[in-house]
């Protein structure tokens, strides 16, 4: 066992100490999301929107849902500010708060008005999607005021708009079947213990013709010195590393998610991958992962867009 594995193991075992997890939560070390800045939220939404455009999908969904928004509801606020009238956020803990959401709301409004580019990918502002006419409509003073009121009165409708924050999310019946146009997650599905069960729920929620869009990070999340070193750990050691952590990574590779989506009835219309061949060798794989394809072994992130067929 190397020093990184030992460090992860000790932190996992520490979760059995009474009060340890509550202390982490209080200090803010437990939140899995990176949505603490407006720039990040803006970048995430523009990326999902641009890919939807490239794949011939609707780029102005009326009802949007997000799985695992994290530190803020900023991605959903981007959706509302660019045309959506309803946004639902589903999380396991209430990491978001009103003051942060208000701050990010105002910053995103300024970014959209200034047509700022995505600072993370350095892509140009998607003016072919977010046209001047569209932004004039979605950023009107009356509409901005309604969105702000939604933040202040979360889980309560404000005229024709609604911002829902479902925490903890543990009941699929929370959402009506065939009611959502667009569902997204960003670096979340690698933390879900049973991704296929979630895809099955999302299939129920989506309207026929609706889309789901997921960026999945298959890297080790600082659990190894090597980006894909988490696939070297045997099951017994991995169980101790996790211990009583409320969430961890599931170690499922790219092909698992693709197959699970198809089994749930989705048609994948877009599948992008980033690769990294600098990781472990096949000989280092734990027994569970000996059957990994060379492609899965080198796939660091994946981006899926899939639709619920209309027939």
Secondary structure as the mmCIF struct_conf table of DSSP 4:
data_model
#
loop_
_struct_conf.conf_type_id
_struct_conf.id
_struct_conf.beg_label_comp_id
_struct_conf.beg_label_asym_id
_struct_conf.beg_label_seq_id
_struct_conf.end_label_comp_id
_struct_conf.end_label_asym_id
_struct_conf.end_label_seq_id
HELX_RH_AL_P HELX_RH_AL_P1 UNK A 3 UNK A 14
TURN_TY1_P TURN_TY1_P1 UNK A 15 UNK A 16
BEND BEND1 UNK A 17 UNK A 17
TURN_TY1_P TURN_TY1_P2 UNK A 18 UNK A 19
HELX_RH_AL_P HELX_RH_AL_P2 UNK A 20 UNK A 27
TURN_TY1_P TURN_TY1_P3 UNK A 28 UNK A 28
BEND BEND2 UNK A 30 UNK A 30
TURN_TY1_P TURN_TY1_P4 UNK A 35 UNK A 36
BEND BEND3 UNK A 37 UNK A 37
HELX_RH_AL_P HELX_RH_AL_P3 UNK A 38 UNK A 54
TURN_TY1_P TURN_TY1_P5 UNK A 55 UNK A 56
BEND BEND4 UNK A 59 UNK A 60
BEND BEND5 UNK A 62 UNK A 62
STRN STRN1 UNK A 63 UNK A 67
TURN_TY1_P TURN_TY1_P6 UNK A 70 UNK A 71
BEND BEND6 UNK A 73 UNK A 73
HELX_RH_AL_P HELX_RH_AL_P4 UNK A 74 UNK A 81
TURN_TY1_P TURN_TY1_P7 UNK A 82 UNK A 83
BEND BEND7 UNK A 85 UNK A 85
STRN STRN2 UNK A 86 UNK A 91
BEND BEND8 UNK A 92 UNK A 93
HELX_RH_AL_P HELX_RH_AL_P5 UNK A 98 UNK A 113
TURN_TY1_P TURN_TY1_P8 UNK A 114 UNK A 115
TURN_TY1_P TURN_TY1_P9 UNK A 119 UNK A 121
HELX_LH_PP_P HELX_LH_PP_P1 UNK A 123 UNK A 125
TURN_TY1_P TURN_TY1_P10 UNK A 127 UNK A 129
BEND BEND9 UNK A 130 UNK A 130
HELX_RH_AL_P HELX_RH_AL_P6 UNK A 132 UNK A 138
TURN_TY1_P TURN_TY1_P11 UNK A 139 UNK A 139
HELX_RH_AL_P HELX_RH_AL_P7 UNK A 141 UNK A 152
TURN_TY1_P TURN_TY1_P12 UNK A 153 UNK A 155
BEND BEND10 UNK A 156 UNK A 156
STRN STRN3 UNK A 158 UNK A 158
TURN_TY1_P TURN_TY1_P13 UNK A 159 UNK A 160
STRN STRN4 UNK A 161 UNK A 161
STRN STRN5 UNK A 162 UNK A 167
BEND BEND11 UNK A 168 UNK A 168
HELX_RH_3T_P HELX_RH_3T_P1 UNK A 172 UNK A 174
BEND BEND12 UNK A 175 UNK A 175
TURN_TY1_P TURN_TY1_P14 UNK A 177 UNK A 178
STRN STRN6 UNK A 180 UNK A 186
BEND BEND13 UNK A 187 UNK A 187
HELX_RH_3T_P HELX_RH_3T_P2 UNK A 189 UNK A 191
TURN_TY1_P TURN_TY1_P15 UNK A 193 UNK A 194
HELX_RH_AL_P HELX_RH_AL_P8 UNK A 195 UNK A 205
STRN STRN7 UNK A 206 UNK A 217
BEND BEND14 UNK A 219 UNK A 219
TURN_TY1_P TURN_TY1_P16 UNK A 221 UNK A 222
BEND BEND15 UNK A 223 UNK A 226
TURN_TY1_P TURN_TY1_P17 UNK A 227 UNK A 228
HELX_RH_3T_P HELX_RH_3T_P3 UNK A 229 UNK A 232
BEND BEND16 UNK A 233 UNK A 233
HELX_RH_AL_P HELX_RH_AL_P9 UNK A 235 UNK A 242
TURN_TY1_P TURN_TY1_P18 UNK A 243 UNK A 244
BEND BEND17 UNK A 246 UNK A 246
HELX_RH_AL_P HELX_RH_AL_P10 UNK A 254 UNK A 263
TURN_TY1_P TURN_TY1_P19 UNK A 264 UNK A 265
STRN STRN8 UNK A 266 UNK A 275
BEND BEND18 UNK A 278 UNK A 279
HELX_RH_3T_P HELX_RH_3T_P4 UNK A 282 UNK A 284
HELX_RH_3T_P HELX_RH_3T_P5 UNK A 287 UNK A 289
TURN_TY1_P TURN_TY1_P20 UNK A 290 UNK A 291
HELX_RH_AL_P HELX_RH_AL_P11 UNK A 294 UNK A 298
STRN STRN9 UNK A 299 UNK A 308
#
